[in-house]
Amino acid sequence: MAGRVICFGATGFTGRLTAEVMVRAGMAPVLAGRSAEALVDLTGELAGLGPIDRPPTWQVADAQDPDSVRALLTSPDDVLVTTVGPFLRFGSAAVEAAIDAGCGYVDSTGEPTFIRRVFEQDGPAAERTGARLLTAFGYDYVPGNLAAAHAIDDARRAGRVPSVVEVGYFVRGAMHMSSGTRASIAGMVDAPPFALRNGVIAATRGEVITFDVESREWQAMPVGGTEHFTLPRVDSDVRDVHVGLGWAGKWTKAAHGAAGAVNAAASMPGVGGLVRSGIERVSGEETGIGPDAATRRESSTLVVARTRDGVGRELSHVVVTGPSPYDLTAELLAWGAAMLLNGRARGAGALGPVDAFGMDDFVEGCARMGLHRVD
Ligand SMILES: NC(=O)c1ccc[n+]([C@@H]2O[C@H](COP(=O)([O-])OP(=O)(O)OC[C@H]3O[C@@H](n4cnc5c(N)ncnc54)[C@H](OP(=O)(O)O)[C@@H]3O)[C@@H](O)[C@H]2O)c1
């Protein structure tokens, strides 16, 4: 039997956008979530968007009932796409089910601690079962992989060795967050960022990273992404990777200082637990809320990557632009799922976009969704 694509979290904001892309593309996704009533309504609403002979179907699964998530997967050819977050709270059942089934898995997390878990713990388990795990396969952190792969290639073509890669994630226009993004950010406050330093992943507060684009200085706050794990696979001479988020604009330095204070406080005995229990209360209270299509059109993706040699000289600088972060995330999740479903991925374990699909297919797939290099 040919594999199926399961869209877990389809009734949420990002899940619905993703399900729409899948239905329009004729992927006949299984819409999965915890409410049968919401799934029936959604399936009816989306059915008209795609080919009449490839309608979506639905199945109930609850992230807090791992057996129900396992029951979504019936074949190693299946692909489980999940937008059920915050992932530190709700993400385990899906990734573990995909590993057990040896199938494809794509998630929308942006949470550094969950990303690190997928690469360090789940990846080796997935290699043993043949599962392919694509974590953080949205605005965070796919465009940075694209920009960095181009920047590494530019440096190599110039005969230079790219030892250091710095990546900055920005949004042009106002950043309007979904309910899920807000809950996930709340879940990140007591997690210190990590970076790749001299070939080793280590927790670090890091420094604000600055980039010059369009005659303007853009500042990014250090964060743990996928690039720390994936870029040394693109080029084994890459020893240092720094990734930053620039949503805070001119407040980036202040936000970095405040985050450091929260991290420090959360590491004090008893305080981390209080921070986390506060998070548990705010997360998951409201779902499915986010910017409408007109508001999303007011923002777009801008991501920068820069390489340096071992003594800090800049070698290359690449800018990629694309659609609004939420539309881009939906397109990327659906594209990653289609590539896995159609047997266009290689390797097993926790994969980055370049090692899973190769540079040519990755660049072409991104270009089709409007994510491409401009400089
Ligand atoms: N990396 C990126 O660039 C990027 C972009 C967008 C989103 N995200 C992340 O994706 C996640 C979802 O965001 P969102 O905006 O879609 O949030 P959302 O609208 O709050 O959706 C959350 C979804 O999780 C579901 N859910 C919650 N608890 C569940 C459980 N126990 N079992 C099954 N489903 C459960 C909700 O179901 P109900 O509908 O039944 O409430 C809802 O469908 C967040 O972690 C967000 O940070 C990342």
The ligand as a Tripos MOL2 file, in Angstrom:
@<TRIPOS>MOLECULE
LIG
   48    52     1     0     0
SMALL
NO_CHARGES

@<TRIPOS>ATOM
      1 N1          9.2750   26.7820   13.2370 N.am      1 LIG1
      2 C1          8.4300   27.6980   12.8050 C.2       1 LIG1
      3 O1          8.8030   28.5530   12.0350 O.2       1 LIG1
      4 C2          7.0070   27.6430   13.2560 C.ar      1 LIG1
      5 C3          5.9960   28.2730   12.5360 C.ar      1 LIG1
      6 C4          4.6780   28.1010   12.9880 C.ar      1 LIG1
      7 C5          4.4060   27.3680   14.1220 C.ar      1 LIG1
      8 N2          5.4300   26.8020   14.8060 N.ar      1 LIG1
      9 C6          5.1710   25.9730   15.9880 C.3       1 LIG1
     10 O2          4.1760   25.0300   15.6810 O.3       1 LIG1
     11 C7          3.4040   24.7580   16.8380 C.3       1 LIG1
     12 C8          1.9420   24.9850   16.5230 C.3       1 LIG1
     13 O3          1.7080   26.3310   16.2610 O.3       1 LIG1
     14 P1          0.2420   26.8300   15.9370 P.3       1 LIG1
     15 O4          0.3510   28.2450   15.6350 O.co2     1 LIG1
     16 O5         -0.4060   25.9270   14.9640 O.co2     1 LIG1
     17 O6         -0.4560   26.6160   17.3710 O.3       1 LIG1
     18 P2         -1.9520   26.3170   17.7650 P.3       1 LIG1
     19 O7         -2.8860   27.0170   16.8450 O.co2     1 LIG1
     20 O8         -2.0330   26.6000   19.2150 O.co2     1 LIG1
     21 O9         -2.1070   24.7450   17.4930 O.3       1 LIG1
     22 C9         -1.6830   23.7740   18.3910 C.3       1 LIG1
     23 C10        -2.2910   22.4700   17.9640 C.3       1 LIG1
     24 O10        -1.9020   21.4660   18.8950 O.3       1 LIG1
     25 C11        -3.0540   20.7230   19.2050 C.3       1 LIG1
     26 N3         -2.9500   20.0490   20.4880 N.ar      1 LIG1
     27 C12        -2.7150   20.5930   21.7030 C.ar      1 LIG1
     28 N4         -2.6910   19.6250   22.6330 N.ar      1 LIG1
     29 C13        -2.9190   18.4600   21.9790 C.ar      1 LIG1
     30 C14        -3.0030   17.1170   22.3690 C.ar      1 LIG1
     31 N5         -2.8650   16.7470   23.6480 N.pl3     1 LIG1
     32 N6         -3.2210   16.1640   21.4290 N.ar      1 LIG1
     33 C15        -3.3730   16.4980   20.1310 C.ar      1 LIG1
     34 N7         -3.3090   17.7700   19.6950 N.ar      1 LIG1
     35 C16        -3.0910   18.7250   20.6120 C.ar      1 LIG1
     36 C17        -4.1910   21.7110   19.1860 C.3       1 LIG1
     37 O11        -5.4150   21.0060   19.0920 O.3       1 LIG1
     38 P3         -6.8490   21.7260   19.2370 P.3       1 LIG1
     39 O12        -7.1220   22.3340   17.8860 O.co2     1 LIG1
     40 O13        -7.7540   20.6110   19.5660 O.co2     1 LIG1
     41 O14        -6.7270   22.7600   20.3080 O.co2     1 LIG1
     42 C18        -3.8350   22.4740   17.9360 C.3       1 LIG1
     43 O15        -4.2590   21.7810   16.7910 O.3       1 LIG1
     44 C19         3.9550   25.6730   17.9290 C.3       1 LIG1
     45 O16         4.8690   24.9320   18.6930 O.3       1 LIG1
     46 C20         4.6670   26.7700   17.1570 C.3       1 LIG1
     47 O17         5.7120   27.3570   17.8830 O.3       1 LIG1
     48 C21         6.7060   26.9290   14.4060 C.ar      1 LIG1
@<TRIPOS>BOND
     1     1     2 1
     2     2     3 2
     3     2     4 1
     4     4     5 ar
     5     4    48 ar
     6     5     6 ar
     7     6     7 ar
     8     7     8 ar
     9     8     9 1
    10     8    48 ar
    11     9    10 1
    12     9    46 1
    13    10    11 1
    14    11    12 1
    15    11    44 1
    16    12    13 1
    17    13    14 1
    18    14    15 2
    19    14    16 1
    20    14    17 1
    21    17    18 1
    22    18    19 2
    23    18    20 1
    24    18    21 1
    25    21    22 1
    26    22    23 1
    27    23    24 1
    28    23    42 1
    29    24    25 1
    30    25    26 1
    31    25    36 1
    32    26    27 ar
    33    26    35 ar
    34    27    28 ar
    35    28    29 ar
    36    29    30 ar
    37    29    35 ar
    38    30    31 1
    39    30    32 ar
    40    32    33 ar
    41    33    34 ar
    42    34    35 ar
    43    36    37 1
    44    36    42 1
    45    37    38 1
    46    38    39 2
    47    38    40 1
    48    38    41 1
    49    42    43 1
    50    44    45 1
    51    44    46 1
    52    46    47 1
@<TRIPOS>SUBSTRUCTURE
     1 LIG1         1 GROUP 0 **** ****
